[in-house]
Amino acid sequence: MADLSQLTAASLFNVKGWVAVVTGGGSGLGKITAQALAANGVKVYITGRRVDKLKETEMKHESGGSIIGVQMDVTDKASIEAGVAEIAKNEKFVNFLVNNAGVSTPGYGPSGMPQGTPAEISKIMLNNQTFDDWAWIYKVNVTSYYFTSAAFLPLLAAAKDNGYPEAGSILNISSISGITKESQNGQFSYNASKAATISLTEQLAVDFKRLKVRVNTLAPGYFPSEMTPIDKDDGSAEEHFQTKWGIPFGRAGQPRDYAQAVLNFAVNQYTTGATLVIDGAWLLAHA
């Protein structure tokens, strides 16, 4: 018979004493991730370019967890390596790396999907973005995940040599936009980059399996953040989410919803190469 004490929520999600790194941890979903980990006794290093955001998020929690800011530009390889070196001064290992930093892209605008002749639609699409716009969003949303994962690999692998049953793992943050077949009002480059994030996760999971480093993807839908602000906060909010966003639950995702998904990936030692969609509209949109 199973030892039921090992099946309690407190035991299943015990991360106390862990060390984690969250890129883009000073705001939005990265901040929620860092706070959720710190609330459960994790020492969390958050990285970003904006020192003010990092400082605002720094904290110590009664659980023993904490959040510490480290300035690091994930689009610069030298800056990533310097960030790793800074953390390595204090830590012999990292249990959990969350590649969360990301940028969005404008769509067609309030007019929505372009109408008119093929020539008119062609002109709108050609003028909507530039080659540099596409290169930048891939640099942040995909390329940075590759170089950050590679740079932290020695610290992740070292967790197993420092008393833990497994090496550290990686969680890459994609989006429901990386799975949907729609352009979502013309955000082609963003959706394509988030789909690439999922592909990168699967490749890293295979290549890192020899080192026992798990790599997974979380694909959130509508959660409040700097990139997706809530534009309805009155009594019609439920109807707004149901009609505009197709979310049958009538609300945006909440920090608790997100934290539960993050912790699951952190502790489940039998999951790698997986993508979890956490979006209240997914079932309705694909019924």
C-alpha positions in Angstrom: 0.0 0.0 0.0 1.2 3.5 -0.8 2.6 5.7 2.0 -0.3 8.1 2.2 1.8 10.7 3.9 3.7 11.1 0.6 0.4 11.8 -1.2 -0.7 14.8 0.8 -0.6 18.2 -1.0 2.1 19.4 1.4 4.3 16.5 0.4 3.5 16.5 -3.3 4.3 20.1 -3.7 7.2 20.5 -1.3 9.8 22.9 -2.8 11.0 24.4 0.4 14.7 25.2 0.2 14.9 25.1 -3.6 16.7 27.7 -5.7 14.9 29.0 -8.8 15.5 31.5 -11.6 12.6 33.3 -13.4 13.5 35.5 -16.3 11.3 38.6 -16.8 10.2 38.1 -13.1 9.6 41.7 -12.3 6.1 41.9 -13.7 3.2 40.0 -15.1 3.1 36.3 -15.1 6.8 36.2 -14.2 6.1 38.1 -11.0 3.2 35.7 -10.2 5.6 32.8 -10.7 8.3 34.2 -8.5 5.8 35.1 -5.7 4.2 31.6 -5.9 7.6 29.9 -5.5 8.8 32.3 -2.8 5.6 31.7 -0.8 6.5 28.0 -0.7 10.0 28.5 0.6 12.0 28.9 -2.6 14.9 31.3 -3.0 14.0 32.9 -6.3 16.3 35.0 -8.5 14.4 37.1 -10.9 16.1 38.7 -14.0 15.2 41.5 -16.2 16.6 44.7 -17.7 14.5 47.2 -15.6 16.2 47.5 -12.2 13.2 49.4 -10.8 10.8 46.5 -11.5 13.3 44.0 -10.0 13.6 46.0 -6.8 9.9 46.5 -6.5 9.4 42.7 -6.6 12.2 41.7 -4.2 10.9 40.3 -0.9 11.4 37.9 2.0 8.6 35.5 3.0 7.8 33.9 6.3 8.1 30.5 4.6 11.8 31.1 4.3 11.5 31.9 0.6 12.7 35.1 -1.0 12.9 37.0 -4.3 16.2 38.6 -5.4 16.7 40.7 -8.4 19.6 40.2 -10.9 19.8 42.6 -13.9 20.2 40.5 -17.0 19.3 41.1 -20.7 18.1 37.8 -22.2 18.8 39.1 -25.7 22.5 39.4 -25.0 24.6 36.3 -24.6 27.3 38.0 -22.5 24.7 39.4 -20.2 23.2 36.0 -19.8 26.6 34.5 -18.9 27.2 37.3 -16.5 23.8 36.7 -14.8 24.7 33.0 -14.4 28.0 33.9 -12.9 26.4 36.3 -10.5 24.0 33.6 -9.3 26.7 31.0 -9.2 28.6 33.1 -6.6 26.0 32.3 -4.1 24.4 29.0 -5.3 25.9 25.6 -6.2 22.8 24.6 -8.1 19.4 25.6 -9.5 16.3 23.4 -9.1 14.0 25.3 -11.5 14.5 27.6 -14.4 11.5 29.4 -15.8 12.1 31.1 -19.1 9.3 33.6 -18.9 10.6 36.8 -20.6 8.5 37.7 -23.6 7.2 40.5 -25.9 4.0 40.8 -27.9 3.3 42.3 -31.3 0.6 44.6 -32.6 -2.1 43.0 -34.8 -4.2 44.7 -37.5 -5.6 47.2 -35.0 -9.1 48.1 -34.1 -10.4 47.7 -37.6 -9.8 44.0 -37.4 -9.1 41.6 -40.2 -8.4 43.6 -43.4 -11.1 43.7 -46.0 -11.0 44.7 -49.7 -9.3 43.5 -52.8 -6.3 41.1 -52.7 -4.1 44.0 -53.5 -5.5 46.0 -50.6 -5.1 43.1 -48.1 -1.6 42.5 -49.4 -0.6 46.1 -48.7 -2.0 46.0 -45.2 -0.1 42.8 -44.4 3.1 44.1 -45.9 2.9 47.4 -43.9 1.8 45.8 -40.6 5.3 44.7 -39.6 8.9 44.7 -40.8 11.5 42.0 -41.0 13.2 43.5 -38.0 9.9 43.2 -36.0 9.8 39.5 -36.7 13.5 39.1 -35.9 13.1 40.9 -32.5 10.1 38.9 -31.3 11.9 35.7 -32.1 15.0 36.9 -30.4 13.1 37.5 -27.1 10.5 34.7 -27.2 12.5 31.9 -28.7 16.3 32.6 -29.1 16.7 33.9 -25.5 15.1 30.7 -24.2 17.7 28.6 -26.0 20.7 30.6 -24.8 19.4 30.9 -21.2 18.7 27.2 -21.0 22.2 26.4 -22.3 23.9 28.8 -19.9 22.1 27.5 -16.8 22.6 23.8 -17.7 25.6 23.2 -15.4 23.7 24.6 -12.4 20.6 22.7 -13.2 22.5 19.4 -13.6 24.3 20.1 -10.3 21.1 19.9 -8.2 21.4 16.1 -8.4 24.9 16.3 -7.0 23.7 18.3 -4.0 21.3 16.0 -2.3 18.2 16.3 -4.6 16.6 13.2 -6.3 16.7 14.8 -9.7 18.5 17.5 -11.7 16.9 20.9 -12.0 14.2 21.3 -14.6 13.2 24.0 -17.1 9.7 25.5 -17.8 9.4 27.5 -21.0 6.4 29.9 -21.1 4.6 29.8 -24.5 1.0 30.8 -25.0 -2.3 29.6 -26.2 -1.4 31.7 -29.2 1.3 29.2 -30.1 -1.4 26.5 -30.5 -4.3 28.3 -32.1 -4.7 28.1 -35.9 -5.9 31.7 -36.1 -3.8 34.8 -36.5 -5.8 36.5 -33.6 -6.2 39.7 -35.5 -2.9 39.6 -37.4 -0.4 38.8 -34.7 1.4 36.3 -37.0 4.9 36.8 -35.6 3.8 36.5 -32.0 1.8 33.3 -32.6 4.6 31.8 -34.7 7.2 32.6 -32.0 5.1 30.9 -29.4 4.7 27.9 -31.5 8.4 27.8 -32.0 8.8 27.9 -28.2 6.9 24.7 -28.0 9.1 23.1 -30.6 12.2 24.3 -28.8 11.0 22.7 -25.6 10.5 19.4 -27.3 14.0 19.5 -28.8 15.6 20.5 -25.5 13.7 17.8 -23.7 15.2 15.1 -26.0 18.7 16.6 -26.0 18.8 17.1 -22.2 17.4 13.7 -21.3 20.9 12.2 -20.9 21.5 14.8 -18.1 18.1 14.0 -16.6 17.0 17.7 -17.0 13.3 17.9 -17.7 12.0 20.6 -20.1 8.3 21.5 -20.3 6.0 24.2 -21.7 3.2 26.1 -20.1 0.8 27.7 -22.6 -1.4 30.2 -20.8 -4.5 32.0 -22.2 -6.0 35.2 -20.9 -4.2 36.2 -17.7 -3.8 39.9 -16.7 -0.4 41.2 -17.5 1.3 44.2 -19.1 0.8 42.5 -22.5 -2.8 41.5 -21.8 -4.5 44.1 -19.6 -8.0 43.6 -18.5 -10.2 46.1 -20.2 -13.4 45.4 -18.3 -13.7 45.8 -14.6 -17.3 46.5 -14.1 -20.4 44.4 -13.7 -20.4 43.4 -17.4 -17.0 41.7 -17.1 -18.4 38.1 -17.1 -20.4 38.7 -20.3 -17.3 40.5 -21.8 -15.1 37.4 -21.3 -17.8 35.1 -22.5 -18.6 37.0 -25.7 -15.3 38.6 -26.7 -12.8 36.0 -25.5 -15.0 32.9 -25.6 -14.3 32.0 -22.0 -17.2 30.0 -20.6 -16.1 30.7 -17.0 -16.6 34.4 -17.6 -13.3 35.5 -16.1 -9.6 35.9 -16.7 -7.1 33.5 -15.3 -6.1 34.2 -11.7 -2.7 34.0 -9.9 -3.9 30.8 -8.1 -4.7 29.1 -11.4 -1.3 29.9 -12.7 0.6 29.0 -9.6 -0.9 25.6 -9.5 0.2 24.8 -13.0 3.8 26.1 -12.3 4.2 24.1 -9.2 3.0 20.9 -10.9 5.7 21.2 -13.5 8.3 22.0 -10.9 7.7 18.9 -8.8 6.4 16.2 -11.3 9.6 14.1 -11.9 7.9 12.0 -14.6 6.9 14.8 -17.0 9.2 16.2 -19.8 8.6 17.5 -23.3 5.0 18.2 -22.3 2.8 21.3 -23.0 0.0 22.2 -20.7 -2.7 24.6 -22.0 -4.2 26.6 -19.1 -6.9 28.6 -20.8 -10.6 28.7 -20.0 -11.6 29.1 -23.6 -9.7 26.2 -25.1 -12.4 23.6 -24.6 -15.1 25.8 -25.9 -13.1 26.9 -29.0 -12.2 23.3 -29.9 -15.4 21.5 -28.9 
